[in-house]
Amino acid sequence: MSEWSSYKAMLRAAIQSKMEYRGSFIAYIFTLIGFYGAQVSVIALMLNRFHRMGGWNPGEVAFLYSLLLLCNGMVSAVFSGMTEFSELVREGTFDRVMLRPLSELGQILAMKFEPGGLAHMILGVAALIVANNMVDLDWTPLKGIFLLVSIVGGVLILASIRIIIASVSFFAIKNQGLQHLLVFSAREFLMYPVHIYSFPVRFLLTFMFPIAFVNFYPAHYFLAKQSETLFHPVLSYMSFPVGAMLLLLSLSFWRFGVNHYSSTGS
């Protein structure tokens, strides 16, 4: 069996295992819709009270949110295994992964593929359509290409964070607190325009933990927002370069962890 065929077999098995219990899968989808519905309701209530958020109208905030949903959906589908990786190490499952003549990372991504993540993407597309109708964006072929590039950049950023946190499991198996903080809680900052936060938070989300490049900075390009809310106008175009650099960093840290991995003996 070729390497690609092995990955396809793992991916097929992962999807079949998730779809085997259709009732649970359907319940998950409705829970997901309810979760995002609650988030949208909170944003809507705030906008209804203040009308604008840091100078952004409801349509612009909806566009910001749609970019987050699209990027997070792809990452949730493909990189779900990274959030469960500490359990694989603790249970000794990663030992078996290392015995196969395949990429360790590739195996985990295929084995732990989460089809439910596609629901995130569908909701993201719906949010993008709604936002587009609200702000009447002037689309051009160049903007369409840049949208795809920006989404890829956002996906790389969020995926890299998951890989880095998973790599910590090679040295500290119990890292659920770090994962919850950096993967899930930090994402809440991206529901709103980042410039409404204090300068230290803006600096952190731009230069130290650069998740603002997932949606806030590229949104400035599409919405033609004023550059005074940015550190520099060029940051609007930096999602993909930042994502690529983070990916290289995360893969290097992952390889370092694999090379220094010691079996738990479980």
C-alpha positions in Angstrom: 0.0 0.0 0.0 1.4 3.4 -1.0 1.8 6.2 1.6 -1.0 8.2 0.1 -3.3 5.1 0.2 -2.5 4.6 3.8 -3.5 8.1 4.6 -6.7 7.7 2.7 -7.6 4.5 4.5 -7.0 6.3 7.9 -9.1 9.2 6.8 -11.9 7.0 5.6 -11.9 5.1 8.9 -12.0 8.3 10.9 -15.0 9.6 9.0 -16.8 6.2 9.2 -16.2 6.1 13.0 -17.7 9.6 13.4 -20.7 8.9 11.1 -21.4 5.5 12.8 -23.4 7.2 15.5 -25.4 9.5 13.4 -27.6 10.6 16.3 -24.6 11.9 18.2 -23.2 13.6 15.1 -26.5 15.4 14.4 -26.7 16.4 18.1 -23.2 17.8 17.7 -24.2 19.9 14.7 -27.2 21.4 16.5 -25.1 22.1 19.5 -22.6 23.8 17.3 -25.3 25.9 15.7 -26.6 26.8 19.1 -23.1 27.8 20.3 -22.5 30.1 17.4 -26.0 31.4 17.6 -25.4 32.4 21.2 -22.2 34.2 20.2 -24.0 36.1 17.4 -26.7 37.0 19.9 -24.2 38.5 22.3 -22.6 40.5 19.5 -26.0 41.6 18.2 -27.0 42.8 21.7 -23.9 44.8 22.1 -24.3 46.4 18.6 -28.0 47.1 19.3 -27.0 49.0 22.4 -23.9 50.8 21.1 -24.8 50.8 17.3 -21.1 50.7 16.4 -18.2 48.8 17.9 -15.0 50.8 17.7 -16.3 52.6 14.6 -17.4 49.3 12.9 -21.0 48.8 11.9 -22.9 45.5 12.3 -22.1 44.4 8.8 -18.4 44.9 9.2 -18.4 43.0 12.5 -20.3 40.2 10.7 -17.6 40.1 8.0 -15.0 39.9 10.7 -16.8 37.0 12.4 -17.3 35.2 9.1 -13.5 35.1 8.4 -13.0 33.6 11.9 -15.6 30.9 11.3 -14.2 30.0 7.9 -10.6 29.6 9.2 -11.7 27.9 12.4 -13.8 25.5 10.5 -11.0 24.2 8.3 -8.7 23.9 11.3 -11.3 22.1 13.4 -11.8 19.6 10.6 -8.2 18.9 9.7 -6.3 19.6 12.9 -8.6 18.2 15.5 -6.1 15.6 16.4 -3.7 18.2 17.7 -6.2 19.0 20.6 -6.3 15.3 21.5 -2.6 14.7 21.1 -1.7 14.8 24.8 -4.1 11.8 25.3 -2.3 9.9 22.6 1.0 10.4 24.3 -0.4 9.6 27.8 -2.1 6.4 26.6 1.0 5.3 24.6 -0.9 5.4 21.3 1.8 7.6 19.8 4.3 4.7 20.2 2.3 2.7 17.5 2.2 5.8 15.3 6.0 6.0 15.4 6.4 2.4 14.3 4.7 3.0 10.9 6.9 4.3 8.0 4.7 7.3 7.6 4.8 10.9 8.8 3.7 11.0 12.4 1.9 14.3 12.0 0.2 13.1 8.8 -1.1 10.0 10.5 -2.6 11.9 13.4 -4.3 14.4 11.1 -5.8 11.6 9.1 -6.8 9.4 12.1 -8.5 12.3 13.9 -10.2 14.0 11.0 -13.3 15.7 12.3 -16.1 16.0 9.7 -18.1 18.1 12.1 -15.6 20.9 11.4 -17.2 21.2 8.0 -20.3 22.6 9.7 -18.1 25.5 11.0 -17.2 26.2 7.3 -20.8 26.1 6.2 -21.8 28.6 8.9 -18.8 30.7 7.9 -19.9 30.9 4.3 -23.4 31.8 5.4 -22.1 34.5 7.7 -19.9 35.8 4.8 -23.0 36.0 2.5 -25.0 37.9 5.1 -22.1 40.2 5.8 -21.6 40.9 2.1 -25.3 41.8 1.8 -25.0 44.1 4.8 -21.9 46.1 3.7 -22.2 45.7 -0.1 -18.6 44.8 -0.7 -17.2 45.7 -4.2 -15.7 42.4 -5.3 -13.1 42.1 -8.0 -11.1 39.0 -9.1 -8.1 40.4 -7.2 -10.2 40.6 -4.0 -11.5 37.1 -4.5 -7.9 35.7 -4.8 -6.8 37.7 -1.8 -9.8 36.4 0.2 -8.6 32.8 -0.5 -5.0 33.7 0.4 -6.1 35.4 3.6 -8.2 32.4 4.7 -5.2 30.1 4.0 -3.0 32.4 6.1 -5.6 32.4 8.9 -5.8 28.6 8.8 -2.0 28.3 8.9 -1.9 30.6 12.0 -4.6 28.7 13.9 -3.2 25.3 12.9 0.4 26.3 13.9 -0.8 27.2 17.3 -2.4 23.8 17.7 0.8 22.1 16.5 2.9 24.0 19.0 0.7 23.3 21.9 0.5 19.6 20.9 4.3 19.5 20.7 4.4 20.7 24.4 2.9 17.3 25.2 6.3 15.6 24.4 7.6 17.4 27.5 4.5 18.0 29.7 1.7 15.6 29.0 -0.9 17.5 30.9 -1.3 20.7 29.0 -5.1 21.1 28.8 -5.0 24.4 30.6 -2.6 25.9 28.1 -4.6 24.4 25.2 -7.9 25.9 26.6 -6.3 29.3 27.0 -4.5 29.6 23.7 -6.8 27.6 21.4 -10.3 28.3 22.7 -10.3 31.3 25.1 -7.9 33.4 23.0 -10.2 33.0 20.0 -12.9 35.1 21.8 -10.7 38.2 21.2 -11.3 37.8 17.4 -15.1 38.1 17.6 -14.6 41.9 17.9 -12.4 44.5 16.2 -9.0 44.1 17.9 -8.4 47.9 18.1 -11.1 48.2 20.8 -8.7 46.6 23.2 -5.9 48.3 25.2 -2.5 48.9 23.5 -0.8 46.0 25.4 -3.5 43.6 24.2 -3.3 44.9 20.6 0.5 44.5 20.7 0.2 41.0 22.1 -2.3 39.8 19.4 -0.2 41.3 16.6 3.4 40.7 17.4 3.6 38.0 20.1 0.6 35.8 19.7 -0.4 37.0 16.2 -4.0 35.7 15.9 -5.2 39.2 14.9 -3.9 38.3 11.4 -6.6 35.6 11.2 -9.4 38.1 10.5 -8.8 41.6 11.9 -6.0 42.8 9.6 -7.3 41.2 6.3 -10.7 42.7 7.1 -9.2 46.1 6.8 -8.3 45.5 3.2 -11.8 44.3 2.2 -13.7 46.9 4.2 -11.4 49.7 3.3 -11.0 50.7 6.9 -8.9 53.6 8.0 -5.3 52.7 8.8 -5.2 54.5 12.1 -6.6 51.4 13.8 -3.5 49.5 12.6 0.1 49.5 13.7 1.0 49.9 10.0 -1.1 49.6 6.8 1.1 46.8 5.4 -0.2 44.5 8.1 -3.5 44.1 6.1 -1.6 42.0 3.6 0.5 39.9 6.1 -1.8 37.0 7.0 -0.3 34.5 4.7 3.4 35.4 5.4 2.7 35.3 9.1 0.9 32.0 8.8 3.8 30.5 6.7 6.4 31.6 9.2 4.4 30.2 12.1 3.9 26.9 10.3 7.7 26.6 9.8 8.3 27.4 13.5 5.6 24.9 14.6 6.9 22.1 12.4 10.4 22.6 13.7 9.2 22.5 17.3 7.1 19.3 16.4 10.2 17.6 14.9 12.2 18.6 18.0 9.6 17.0 20.2 9.4 13.8 18.1 13.2 13.5 18.2 13.2 13.8 22.0 10.1 11.7 22.7 10.3 9.0 25.4 7.6 6.4 25.6 5.3 6.6 28.6 5.4 2.9 28.8 1.6 2.6 28.9 
